[in-house]
Amino acid sequence: MINLPLSGQIKCYWCSKKGKDIRFLQESQYSKHKDTQHPQEVIIWRCAACHKEFEKLHGCRCHLPKCKGRKIWEGVAKFKCESCEESFLSQRGLSMHERHRHPAIRNQKRAQSTSRGNTRPVSRASVWSKDETESINQVKPALQTFKTTKCSAERIFPRQDPETNKRQKEAPARSRRRSGHN
């Protein structure tokens, strides 16, 4: 593991095990040496300020200017990770941690919760009337045979009356997006 920014020279770990004393002044030189002489080995680059680890030098270099150092908790960290016992002040912090550090476990939990029917209720607010919705449901199989839904709908349904157009324009954009009608 190599801490960045450097505070001196980097000694090649694998060469030193073979009795060679090879040192580098720049991390890029060491990275090239590792790629040519020890391609099967992995270097972990670590930010000296916050201890975040990276497999690639580029990722660590991009992180350094943005790093704000280690975070000091002010308060009680109520949300604990079940996998590694790390604690977080918010559910969102825990969720982000699980997403990046334990993706396989997180995905497994999410799959189990959806299979048990623990999905969030979705609002079905719509700009379509009950009659229009029933008409669409009746011709849905026919709509699926066409390449584009718009072309097939124009063939099956005549142009809408002005009242329907007005109602759809007045509906909030958010409810149109949720129901899938734009």
N, C-alpha and C positions, 0 to 999 in steps of 0.2 A: 504494500500500500504506500502510495506516494502522496504527501501533502502538498497542496498548491495554495498560495504561491510558494515557490522554492525558497529555502533559507540556506542555500549552499549548493553543494554538488549532490548528484544522484549517483549512488553506487549500484551497479548491476547486481541484483540479488542472485541470479542464476549463474553468472560468471564467477562470483565470489565463492559459490559452493564448489566450483571446480578449481579454486585456488588462484583465479585471475583477479587483478584489481583494476577494473574498468570503471571510470567515473565520467559523468556528463555534467555540463554547466547548464544545458537547456533541456527541458522536458521533451521537446520535439526530437532532439538527437537521441535521447534514450528510447523514445517510442519507436523511431526508425530502427535502432539497434535491436530492440526486442522483436520487431516484425521480421527482421532478416535472420537473426541468430537464434531466437527462441519463439518461433511462430505459434507453437502449441500452448504457450504460457499466457496468462491473463494478468494485466496490470490493473489494479484498482486505483483510480485517481480520487483523492479526497480533498474537499475544501477544508483548509485549516481553521477557518472561522466557525463553520456550522457543522462540520463533520459529515456533510452529505457526500455519498460515494457515487462514482461514475465509472463505467467500463471504458468509455472513450475519452481521450484527452480533450477533444473538441467540446464535448458536453460540459466538462469541468471548466474549461476556459470561458465558455459562454455564461456559466453560472457566476463566476467570480465577481464581475462588476455589479451584479444585481444582489449579491449576498448581503444580508443584514446581520449576519452572525447568529449565534445560538439564541433562541427565544427563551426569555425568562417568563415563567408562568406567574401570573398575578391572579390568584383565585384557585378555586377547587376544580380540578379536572374530573368532571363527572363521568365522562364517556371513556370506558376502557376497552382496548382491543382484546378480544378473546384469544387471539393467536399468539400475541407477544407481550401482552400486559402493558403496552404503552398507553398513556392517558391523554385525553384531549378535552378542551373546554367546550367544544360544540359537537353536535351530531355530524355536522358537515365535515369538520376536521377528521373525525373518526372515519367517515365514509371515504374521504379522499385518501386517507392512510391505507384503508383496506383495498381501495381501488389500485393503488400503486405498489404496495408492499405484499399484499396477499390476494392477487386477482383470482386465483383458482378457488380459494375458500369463499371469497365474496360471490363469485358466480354460482357456486354450489348452493349457497344460502338463498340467493335470489331465485334460482330454479325451484328450490323446495317451496319457497313461499308462494310462487305462482301456481305450482301444482296443487297446493292446498286451497286455492281459491282466494288468496289474500291480495287480490289486485285492488288498486284504487278505483273507486267508482268514477266513471267518466260522464260528464254532462252531455246529454244528447240534445241540447238546444238546437233547433233547426229553423231554417227560414222556409222550409217546405210545409205545405198543409198536409193533413192526414190523407186526403184523397191523392195528392201528388206522390206522397211516399208509397202508398199502396200501388199506384200505377207503376212506379219504378220497380218495386219488388216483384211485380207480376212479369215484367219484361227483362229482369236481370239476366236470366240465362241467354236470352237473345243478344243482350248488350255485350256479353263476354265473348261472343264469336267474332265480333268486329275488331279490327286492329286498334282503332281509337274509339273511346267511349263517346266523344263529342259527335263524330260522324254517325255513329249508330243511333244516338239519341235524336239527332236531327231527322233521321229517317222515320223513327218510330213516333216521336212526339211532334206535333205542330208547334209553330212559334208560340211563345207564351203571350198571354194577354197583358195589357199595360198595368193592370192592378198587381199581378204577380211580380212583374219587373220592379215596380215601385216598392213593394214589400221587401224584396230581396236587397234592393239598394239601401233601404233604411235600416236593415238589420246590422248590428255591430259586426265589424270584420272578424272579431275574435270568434263569435259563434259560427260564422261561416267556415272559418278555418278548422274548428273542431269537428264540424259535421262533414268536412271534406268537400264542400261545395264552394267554389270560388267564382 
